[in-house]
């Protein structure tokens, strides 16, 4: 399942987890997300050849972000930067 930031909701993530779905959800760039992405070490970022943007240099890194306050367990978030 793939979603834009409209899917960045606790209930959507919970359902994806319950159904063991493979999913990616774009997170809103709120302060918690930006702080977490900024804390990723430079050596952790890997080049990614985006089929949607073949001429745009893109990198991926993975981290863990505590999200959705009391509803959550630790959610893994993939941060992307150009």
Buried (B, 14 or more C-beta within 10 A) or exposed (E): EEBEEEBBBBEBBBEBEEEEEEBEBBBEEEEBBEEBBEEBEEEEBEEEEEEEEEEEEBBBBEBEBEBBEEEEEEBEBBBBEE
